[in-house]
Amino acid sequence: MNGPLDPALVAWVSAHVIPYEAELRARLRRLCAGDAEVDDLVQDVYCRILKLESVAHVLEPKAFLMQIAKNILVDRFRRDAVVQIDAVASLDELDVADPGPSPERVALARAELKWVLGLVANLPERCRDVFSARKIDGLSQLETARRLNLTENVVEKEMMRGLKLVAEMVARVGISVGTDHGTDPAPRPATRRNV
């Protein structure tokens, strides 16, 4: 490497890459001929990372580290021109599962959120405002009272009313979300009651 190392990059490597070095070495031991080759690969990985202009694009340092190691091994296989079939198959050892939710889970969560917001939308106005402030915005009872210019007693009563009405709506329509092939289970409007 030419020139001084970027202190911020070195700090990032220390905090986000070095904790995974032992796991990287363990995976590489299954792919390499010996400890000397593992050491060379690990050194090459660090060199590649420290040559980067920025690591701002790295969302998952562990997966990034394993992918760099995999890329270096692929480069070596290409350079050597003779590749053992089992060595190529073993590259999967360096794959890291995506820790994020699956596309199916994201779609289900969105459908659930839409369904819950539909229930909340069917609450009477003041009850809906209180319920939304407390359960969606995460405000305390006092903060909700101040925001909506209500007493804390009214906020408490409207919350209880909202919980009861939501429970009744859930009892009527069930809680299965998106199981009927794309149709939204539309909650029926809540009936107004005097509390």
C-alpha positions as CSV (number, residue, x, y, z in Angstrom):
1,M,0.0,0.0,0.0
2,N,1.2,3.4,-0.8
3,G,0.8,6.5,1.4
4,P,-0.5,6.8,5.0
5,L,-3.6,4.9,6.1
6,D,-6.8,6.8,6.7
7,P,-7.3,6.8,10.5
8,A,-11.0,6.7,10.1
9,L,-10.8,3.6,7.9
10,V,-8.4,1.9,10.3
11,A,-10.8,2.6,13.1
12,W,-13.7,1.2,11.1
13,V,-11.7,-2.0,10.3
14,S,-10.9,-2.3,14.0
15,A,-14.5,-1.9,15.1
16,H,-16.3,-3.7,12.3
17,V,-13.9,-6.2,10.6
18,I,-11.5,-7.5,13.2
19,P,-14.3,-9.0,15.4
20,Y,-15.0,-11.4,12.5
21,E,-11.4,-12.4,11.8
22,A,-11.5,-15.6,13.8
23,E,-14.6,-16.7,12.0
24,L,-13.0,-15.8,8.6
25,R,-9.8,-17.8,9.5
26,A,-11.9,-20.8,10.6
27,R,-13.8,-20.8,7.2
28,L,-10.5,-20.3,5.3
29,R,-8.9,-23.2,7.0
30,R,-11.4,-25.5,5.3
31,L,-10.5,-24.0,2.0
32,C,-6.7,-23.5,2.2
33,A,-3.7,-25.9,2.2
34,G,-2.3,-24.6,5.5
35,D,-2.0,-21.8,8.0
36,A,0.5,-19.9,5.9
37,E,-2.0,-19.7,3.1
38,V,-4.8,-18.6,5.5
39,D,-2.4,-15.8,6.8
40,D,-1.7,-14.7,3.3
41,L,-5.4,-14.5,2.4
42,V,-6.3,-12.6,5.6
43,Q,-3.5,-10.1,4.9
44,D,-4.8,-9.7,1.3
45,V,-8.4,-9.1,2.7
46,Y,-7.1,-6.3,5.0
47,C,-5.1,-4.8,2.2
48,R,-8.1,-4.6,-0.1
49,I,-10.3,-3.1,2.6
50,L,-7.7,-0.5,3.6
51,K,-7.2,0.5,-0.1
52,L,-10.9,1.5,-0.3
53,E,-11.8,5.2,-0.7
54,S,-14.9,4.7,1.6
55,V,-16.7,2.1,3.5
56,A,-20.0,4.1,3.7
57,H,-21.7,1.6,1.4
58,V,-21.0,-1.4,3.7
59,L,-24.2,-2.3,5.6
60,E,-23.1,-5.7,6.8
61,P,-19.4,-5.8,7.6
62,K,-19.3,-9.6,8.2
63,A,-20.8,-10.3,4.8
64,F,-18.5,-7.7,3.2
65,L,-15.5,-9.4,4.8
66,M,-16.5,-12.8,3.6
67,Q,-17.2,-11.6,0.1
68,I,-13.8,-10.0,-0.2
69,A,-12.2,-13.2,0.9
70,K,-14.3,-15.1,-1.6
71,N,-13.3,-12.7,-4.4
72,I,-9.6,-13.1,-3.6
73,L,-9.9,-16.8,-3.7
74,V,-11.8,-16.7,-7.1
75,D,-9.0,-14.4,-8.4
76,R,-6.4,-16.9,-7.3
77,F,-8.2,-19.8,-8.9
78,R,-8.4,-17.8,-12.2
79,R,-4.7,-17.0,-12.0
80,D,-3.7,-20.6,-11.2
81,A,-5.8,-21.8,-14.2
82,V,-6.1,-25.2,-12.6
83,V,-9.0,-25.4,-10.2
84,Q,-10.1,-28.3,-8.2
85,I,-13.9,-28.9,-8.4
86,D,-14.1,-29.4,-4.6
87,A,-12.3,-26.1,-4.0
88,V,-14.9,-24.1,-6.1
89,A,-17.7,-25.9,-4.3
90,S,-16.2,-25.0,-1.0
91,L,-16.4,-21.2,-1.8
92,D,-19.9,-21.4,-0.4
93,E,-18.3,-21.7,3.1
94,L,-17.7,-17.9,2.8
95,D,-21.3,-17.0,2.1
96,V,-23.2,-15.2,4.9
97,A,-26.9,-15.2,5.1
98,D,-28.6,-11.9,4.7
99,P,-29.7,-10.8,8.2
100,G,-32.5,-8.6,6.9
101,P,-36.1,-9.8,6.6
102,S,-37.1,-11.8,3.5
103,P,-39.1,-10.1,0.8
104,E,-42.1,-12.2,1.9
105,R,-41.7,-11.0,5.5
106,V,-41.5,-7.4,4.4
107,A,-44.7,-7.8,2.3
108,L,-46.5,-9.5,5.2
109,A,-45.4,-6.8,7.6
110,R,-46.7,-4.1,5.2
111,A,-50.0,-5.9,4.9
112,E,-50.3,-6.2,8.7
113,L,-49.5,-2.5,9.1
114,K,-52.1,-1.6,6.5
115,W,-54.6,-3.8,8.2
116,V,-53.9,-2.3,11.7
117,L,-54.1,1.2,10.3
118,G,-57.4,0.3,8.7
119,L,-58.7,-0.7,12.1
120,V,-57.5,2.5,13.7
121,A,-59.0,4.6,10.9
122,N,-62.4,3.1,11.8
123,L,-62.3,4.4,15.4
124,P,-64.3,7.5,16.3
125,E,-62.3,10.7,15.7
126,R,-61.1,11.6,19.2
127,C,-60.6,8.0,20.1
128,R,-58.6,7.5,16.9
129,D,-56.4,10.6,17.6
130,V,-55.7,9.4,21.2
131,F,-55.0,5.8,20.0
132,S,-52.7,7.0,17.2
133,A,-50.8,9.3,19.5
134,R,-50.3,6.6,22.1
135,K,-49.8,3.5,20.1
136,I,-48.4,4.7,16.8
137,D,-46.5,7.9,17.7
138,G,-45.4,6.4,21.1
139,L,-46.4,9.4,23.2
140,S,-47.0,9.1,26.9
141,Q,-50.4,9.8,28.4
142,L,-49.3,13.3,29.5
143,E,-47.8,14.1,26.1
144,T,-50.9,12.9,24.3
145,A,-53.1,15.0,26.6
146,R,-51.0,18.1,25.9
147,R,-50.9,17.5,22.1
148,L,-54.6,17.0,21.8
149,N,-55.6,19.6,24.5
150,L,-57.3,17.0,26.6
151,T,-57.1,15.9,30.2
152,E,-55.1,12.8,31.1
153,N,-58.3,11.3,32.4
154,V,-60.0,11.7,29.0
155,V,-56.8,10.3,27.3
156,E,-57.0,7.2,29.5
157,K,-60.7,6.7,28.9
158,E,-60.3,7.1,25.1
159,M,-57.4,4.6,25.1
160,M,-59.5,2.1,26.9
161,R,-62.4,2.7,24.5
162,G,-60.0,2.4,21.5
163,L,-58.6,-0.9,22.8
164,K,-62.0,-2.3,23.4
165,L,-63.3,-1.2,19.9
166,V,-60.2,-2.6,18.2
167,A,-60.6,-5.9,20.1
168,E,-64.2,-6.0,18.9
169,M,-63.2,-5.4,15.3
170,V,-60.6,-8.0,15.5
171,A,-63.1,-10.5,16.9
172,R,-65.5,-9.7,14.0
173,V,-63.0,-9.9,11.1
174,G,-60.2,-12.1,12.6
175,I,-56.5,-11.4,12.3
176,S,-55.6,-13.3,9.1
177,V,-53.8,-10.8,6.9
178,G,-53.3,-11.5,3.2
179,T,-54.4,-15.1,3.3
180,D,-57.2,-14.6,0.8
181,H,-54.9,-14.0,-2.2
182,G,-54.4,-10.3,-2.1
183,T,-57.7,-9.1,-0.9
184,D,-57.6,-6.9,2.2
185,P,-59.7,-7.9,5.1
186,A,-61.5,-4.6,5.5
187,P,-62.7,-4.0,9.0
188,R,-66.3,-2.8,9.4
189,P,-66.7,0.7,10.8
190,A,-66.9,0.8,14.6
191,T,-70.2,1.6,16.0
192,R,-70.3,4.8,18.1
193,R,-70.9,4.3,21.8
194,N,-71.0,6.7,24.6
195,V,-68.3,6.1,27.2
